[in-house]
Amino acid sequence: METMSLLMHGFAVALTPESIMFAVIGAILGTLIGALPGLGPANGVAILIPLAFSLGLSPTSSLILLTSVYAGAMYGGRISSILLNIPGDEPAMMTCLDGYPMALKGKAAEALAISAIASFIGSFIATIGLVILAPILSKFALKFGPSEYFALFVLAFATLGGVTGKNQFKTITAAAIGLMISTVGIDISTGVQRYTFNTLELFEGVDFIIAIVGLFAISELFFFLERHAGDGLKQVAINKLKLTARDIINVLPTSIRGGILGFIAGVLPGAGASLGSFISYSLEKKISDKGEFGKGDPRGVAAPESGNNGAASGALVPMLTLGVPGSGTTAVLLAMLISLNISPGPMLFTHNPDLVWGVIAAMFVGNVVLLLLNIPMVGIFVKLLSVPPKYLMPVVTLIASVGIYSVSHSPTDLYFMVAFGVMGYILRKVGIPLVPVILGLLLGPEMEKSLRHALVLSDGDWSVLFNSGLSIGLWTVAILGLILPLIVGPIIRAKMRRSKDSVKDV
Amino acid sequence: MRINDRVFGMLMLVLAVAYGWEATQFPIPFGGQESVGPETFPILLSVILAISSVYMMVKPDPDEKWSPLPMLIELVVVVLSILFFAWAIEPIGFIPASTFVVSFLSWRMGASFAKSLMTGVIASLVIFFLFNNVLELALPLGLLEL
């Protein structure tokens, strides 16, 4: 009941005109970002952080803005899946399977509407899940000491590659690089300079917002140039919407199942939105396929969409309660929190209840806004999709750089941004994932702090890291997270590829 | 070819050793040596990076193809153009600098010269007025100030 009254309090925050305005702006921007190919949610949120920061928005407003962007991007990803057969972001891949065939059959508008409804149901269920689970988990997390936290950070990195991860050692390499960058600067507890080479700019360490924008947005620009992808792609024409109440009722059970499965996949470490949409699609196919799946069955559109939106909200649970994000985009949201001087984790719920519950309530509001936006206004977003990247990417790059510049009015920050862009390009070429690098940069200071606390308390005895049942459990999951993908990964990847190939044959 | 991972693994090994060695050279913090100091975490990291870079050299993945040389040169030119923007934003001013960089990028991505110039001019003006007048974040005028 305490939760209910807190949530009501949250709605009081989220329903102020200012909050609603930010939720609407965020939802529109997010849908655009998600719909544009090549500008994934992590990218989009990263570009907006410096802007929110230099505008001096209050923490609650910035967080409402950016979580709406996040939710909107998840909605937007489906548009290019359905119309172009190209997922706007990775989790939207499964939506291509039935969405594109539906569009080819001249039912693009129906596919878009059904996926919007399914997305809404998925996020709605998962947000309820978040309301129930987050306070419980944050109470539990209060039991964590420094050695448990250290194990938890290790777990976050170990499972980041996800069950579908390819090369575990590359994930580790990436994490190590990120953590190393985070050690640059003056050591907080002793004041010793580390890796600064006596350069003034490095004394305060490397700003992770610059690193994120460089690694994601600037390296993406290089890839666009390299692939000559400037002209954009042909899309299926959109028809007039003919949707009956029966069509909606038909996909309801599917969407509810998908939302619940997605939420679970989002909360669990290492699963993430891609797996959420994959699981709910395959389950739905098992339950209700009569040979229509893969040929444009509306339920095949609803299942992965509710799954990935459910997972997106579910992924906020570990981010808010433990301070450990499970995906690239939640990592970027964590960056936002840290730069606003709010430390996520169990204390967040006791110290900043206004903020947390305001944001959760804003997610409900944002979802309604998104549903309203997406059904009548989908045509506008589709128009914007047809702006070729050769005009769009340079402008996006400009906005990203202006954002970085306006944080501290220093051209040096821009040089750093370009350097990180080049680094991101090279890392992606060698197959090193970028998300662990970002996560390392973000979690590095906290991770080092908990290691040092644990070791100081035990007077340098390293066995302290494994001396409670809880930490041993966390280490076990971490090790499983590293080993399981080697066994299960190839099987799941092959399955995902097979179901995608079977569609191409149609 | 599996040369990418081998070369990159080698570079990372060098980085790991250099980074770890540097950590052992940190000055002893004020208050004397303790069981854990500023060097503990970096040394741990360098060991982890060394292990995974050796793995990459021993069991490399198949290469992703690098672009042919002309494309790489083009990318270098693009990097230089963004660096030029970063340098020019204060002395020359935001509008000319961003007009240049946006037009250049969009031209390199395949737009016609006239259209890319138009994109550059419009984007710069819109963003300048949006930032200065609506969002109230001053961008430098540079030469246009006179």
Interface residues (C-beta under 8 A of the other chain):
Chain A: L51 S54 L55 K166 N167 F169 K170 I172 T173 A176 I177 L179 M180 T183 D187 S189 T190 G191 V192 R194 Y195 I218 L221 F222 F224 L225 E226 H228 G230 D231 P388 P389 K390 Y391 M393 P394 V395 T397 L398 I399 S401 V402 Y405 S406 P411 L414 Y415 M417 V418 G421 V422 Y425 K429 V430 G431 I432 M447 E448 L451 R452 L455 V456 D459 G460
Chain B: N4 D5 F8 M12 L15 A16 Y19 E22 A23 F26 P27 P29 F30 G31 E34 S35 V36 G37 P38 T40 F41 P42 L44 L45 S46 I48 L49 I51 S52 S53 Y55 M56 D61 E64 W66 S67 M71 E74 L75 V78 V79 I82 L83 F85 A86 W87 I89 E90 F94 S98 V101 V102 S103 L105 S106 R108 M109 G110 A111 K115 S116 T119 G120 A123 S124 I127 F131 L135 L137 L139
